């Protein structure tokens, strides 16, 4: 009797993992946007559109809890199709916990067990070409797109990523045209620069074109503004002067 080989089938991907890095500092700075998004998506009205999406929030605290917390999430939920990371960062890396700053390649290694298809980064300068290239390296077998800002990112500008994530959760996909329009409108309204990077745009053969996108980000970086607030202010002034 021949022994049949059993093929291991991976469990299906869950929908969204939200990782808040150094969560206490984010809360103190009123930048705990992962918590805010998780609360919004848990609302009864949102559930009407999300089709029972699984959304898990992990709040990182200290380095000694980093591995156990991530291992616990992996054991409980397995893989995630999308990961949203919120934290303080620069082009060199991310402050994962209050006592641990990691380069982007190491961040990718921490996320590797979840085999994400999409990664969203609410983190300053995380969309610079070198940062994205390093993040992609440990995740290149599964990771399709990275959405991140090449410049400093402010709270009001994170709405861009929330809209794109909402489309993914509601429809199961991200329409490239919708994504582009959302990011352009967001720049007009808030000054938000959000890049969408795919793996073939970050490899060795694409280094020079990728770096030119860094230069373009610097040219168009005028900080943050609130177009709606400016329009309202102009209307008030016009009424006073009428």
C-alpha positions as CSV (number, residue, x, y, z in Angstrom):
1,X,0.0,0.0,0.0
2,X,1.5,3.3,-1.1
3,X,1.5,6.1,1.4
4,X,-0.2,9.2,0.0
5,X,1.4,12.6,0.7
6,X,-0.8,15.0,2.5
7,X,-0.7,18.5,1.1
8,X,-0.8,21.3,3.6
9,X,-3.3,23.9,2.7
10,X,-2.7,27.4,4.1
11,X,-5.7,29.0,5.9
12,X,-7.4,31.8,4.0
13,X,-6.1,35.3,4.5
14,X,-7.9,37.5,7.0
15,X,-8.7,41.0,5.9
16,X,-6.8,43.7,7.9
17,X,-4.2,43.8,10.6
18,X,-3.6,47.2,12.2
19,X,-0.3,47.6,14.0
20,X,0.2,50.7,16.2
21,X,3.8,51.1,17.0
22,X,4.8,52.6,20.4
23,X,1.1,53.1,21.0
24,X,1.4,55.1,24.2
25,X,3.4,57.8,22.4
26,X,1.0,57.8,19.5
27,X,-1.9,58.3,21.9
28,X,-0.1,61.1,23.8
29,X,0.6,62.8,20.4
30,X,-3.1,62.2,19.4
31,X,-1.9,60.2,16.4
32,X,-3.3,56.8,17.5
33,X,-5.0,56.7,14.1
34,X,-5.0,52.9,14.0
35,X,-7.2,52.8,17.1
36,X,-9.5,55.4,15.5
37,X,-9.8,53.4,12.3
38,X,-10.5,50.2,14.1
39,X,-13.2,51.8,16.1
40,X,-14.8,53.3,12.9
41,X,-14.7,49.9,11.1
42,X,-16.3,48.2,14.1
43,X,-19.3,50.5,14.0
44,X,-22.6,48.9,13.1
45,X,-23.1,51.1,10.0
46,X,-19.6,50.2,8.7
47,X,-20.4,46.5,9.2
48,X,-23.2,46.8,6.7
49,X,-20.6,47.3,4.0
50,X,-17.7,45.2,5.2
51,X,-19.2,41.8,4.7
52,X,-17.9,40.3,8.0
53,X,-14.4,41.5,7.4
54,X,-11.8,40.5,10.1
55,X,-10.0,43.5,11.5
56,X,-7.4,43.0,14.3
57,X,-5.6,45.8,16.2
58,X,-2.3,45.2,17.8
59,X,-0.7,47.9,20.0
60,X,3.0,47.6,20.4
61,X,4.5,48.7,23.7
62,X,8.1,47.5,24.5
63,X,10.7,45.3,22.7
64,X,10.3,42.4,25.1
65,X,6.6,42.2,24.2
66,X,7.1,42.6,20.4
67,X,7.7,38.9,19.5
68,X,5.1,37.4,21.9
69,X,2.4,39.9,20.7
70,X,3.1,39.2,17.0
71,X,3.3,35.5,17.6
72,X,0.0,35.5,19.4
73,X,-1.7,37.3,16.5
74,X,-0.2,34.9,14.0
75,X,-1.4,31.9,16.1
76,X,-4.9,33.3,16.5
77,X,-5.5,34.7,13.1
78,X,-2.9,33.4,10.6
79,X,-2.3,35.4,7.5
80,X,-3.6,38.9,6.6
81,X,-4.3,40.2,3.2
82,X,-3.6,43.8,4.2
83,X,-1.6,45.4,7.0
84,X,-1.8,49.0,8.2
85,X,1.2,50.2,10.2
86,X,0.9,53.4,12.2
87,X,4.0,54.9,13.8
88,X,6.8,57.5,14.0
89,X,9.4,57.0,11.4
90,X,11.8,58.4,8.9
91,X,13.4,57.2,5.6
92,X,15.8,55.0,7.6
93,X,13.3,53.1,9.7
94,X,10.4,52.8,12.1
95,X,10.0,53.1,15.9
96,X,8.3,49.8,16.5
97,X,8.2,50.1,20.3
98,X,9.1,52.7,22.9
99,X,12.6,51.2,23.1
100,X,13.2,49.7,19.6
101,X,13.9,51.5,16.3
102,X,14.2,49.2,13.3
103,X,15.3,49.7,9.7
104,X,12.6,49.0,7.1
105,X,14.1,45.6,6.1
106,X,13.7,44.4,9.8
107,X,10.1,45.8,9.8
108,X,9.5,43.6,6.7
109,X,10.8,40.6,8.5
110,X,8.5,41.2,11.5
111,X,5.5,41.3,9.0
112,X,6.7,38.3,7.0
113,X,4.7,35.6,8.9
114,X,1.4,37.4,7.9
115,X,2.2,37.2,4.2
116,X,0.5,40.5,3.3
117,X,-0.6,41.4,-0.2
118,X,-0.9,45.1,0.6
119,X,0.9,47.2,3.2
120,X,-0.3,50.7,4.2
121,X,2.1,52.9,6.2
122,X,0.9,55.9,8.2
123,X,4.4,57.0,8.9
124,X,6.6,59.9,7.9
125,X,8.9,59.3,4.8
126,X,8.0,55.6,4.7
127,X,7.3,56.1,0.9
128,X,10.9,57.0,0.0
129,X,12.3,54.7,-2.6
130,X,15.0,53.2,-0.4
131,X,12.7,52.6,2.5
132,X,10.1,50.8,0.3
133,X,12.9,48.7,-1.4
134,X,14.1,47.5,2.0
135,X,10.6,46.7,3.2
136,X,9.8,44.8,0.0
137,X,12.8,42.5,0.2
138,X,11.6,40.1,3.0
139,X,8.0,40.3,1.7
140,X,8.5,40.0,-2.1
141,X,6.9,36.5,-2.3
142,X,3.5,37.9,-1.3
143,X,3.6,41.7,-1.2
144,X,2.0,43.4,-4.2
145,X,1.7,47.1,-3.3
146,X,2.9,49.5,-0.6
147,X,1.0,52.7,0.0
148,X,3.0,55.3,1.9
149,X,4.0,59.0,2.0
150,X,7.5,60.1,0.8
151,X,7.2,63.2,3.0
152,X,6.2,64.1,6.5
153,X,2.6,62.8,7.1
154,X,0.1,64.6,9.2
155,X,-3.0,63.3,10.9
156,X,-5.5,64.9,8.5
157,X,-3.6,63.4,5.5
158,X,-4.1,59.8,6.7
159,X,-7.7,59.9,5.5
160,X,-6.3,59.1,2.0
161,X,-5.2,55.7,3.2
162,X,-8.4,55.1,5.1
163,X,-10.5,55.6,1.9
164,X,-8.3,53.2,-0.1
165,X,-8.4,50.6,2.7
166,X,-12.2,51.0,2.9
167,X,-12.5,50.2,-0.8
168,X,-10.4,47.1,-0.3
169,X,-12.5,45.8,2.6
170,X,-15.8,46.6,0.9
171,X,-15.0,45.3,-2.6
172,X,-12.1,42.9,-2.2
173,X,-9.9,44.9,-4.5
174,X,-8.3,48.3,-5.1
175,X,-9.2,50.0,-8.4
176,X,-6.0,51.7,-9.7
177,X,-8.0,54.6,-11.2
178,X,-10.0,55.1,-7.9
179,X,-6.7,55.0,-6.0
180,X,-5.1,57.6,-8.2
181,X,-8.0,60.0,-8.1
182,X,-8.3,59.6,-4.3
183,X,-4.6,60.4,-3.8
184,X,-4.7,63.4,-6.2
185,X,-7.9,64.9,-4.5
186,X,-6.3,64.4,-1.1
187,X,-3.2,66.3,-2.2
188,X,-5.3,69.2,-3.4
189,X,-7.3,69.2,-0.2
190,X,-4.6,68.6,2.4
191,X,-1.1,68.5,0.8
192,X,-1.0,64.7,1.3
193,X,1.5,62.9,-0.9
194,X,0.8,59.1,-0.9
195,X,2.7,56.9,-3.3
196,X,1.7,53.5,-4.5
197,X,4.8,51.3,-5.0
198,X,4.9,47.8,-6.6
199,X,7.9,45.5,-6.4
200,X,9.1,46.0,-10.0
201,X,9.3,49.7,-9.3
202,X,11.8,49.3,-6.5
203,X,14.3,46.6,-7.8
204,X,17.9,47.3,-8.8
205,X,17.0,48.1,-12.4
206,X,14.6,50.8,-11.3
207,X,16.7,52.6,-8.7
208,X,17.3,55.8,-10.8
209,X,13.6,56.2,-11.8
210,X,12.6,55.5,-8.2
211,X,14.9,58.1,-6.8
212,X,13.5,60.6,-9.2
213,X,10.2,60.1,-7.5
214,X,11.9,61.1,-4.2
215,X,13.0,64.3,-5.9
216,X,9.5,65.0,-7.1
217,X,8.1,64.5,-3.6
218,X,10.6,67.1,-2.3
219,X,9.5,69.6,-5.0
220,X,5.8,69.2,-4.2
221,X,6.2,69.1,-0.4
222,X,4.6,72.3,0.9
223,X,3.6,71.0,4.3
224,X,0.0,70.5,5.3
225,X,-3.1,72.6,4.6
226,X,-6.8,72.2,5.0
227,X,-8.5,73.5,1.8
228,X,-12.0,73.3,3.3
229,X,-10.9,75.4,6.2
230,X,-9.3,78.0,3.8
231,X,-12.4,78.2,1.7
232,X,-14.6,78.6,4.8
233,X,-12.3,81.4,6.0
234,X,-12.4,83.2,2.6
235,X,-16.2,83.0,2.7
236,X,-16.4,84.5,6.2
237,X,-14.1,87.3,5.2
238,X,-16.1,88.0,2.1
239,X,-19.3,88.2,4.2
240,X,-17.8,90.5,6.7
241,X,-16.6,92.8,3.9
242,X,-19.9,92.8,2.1
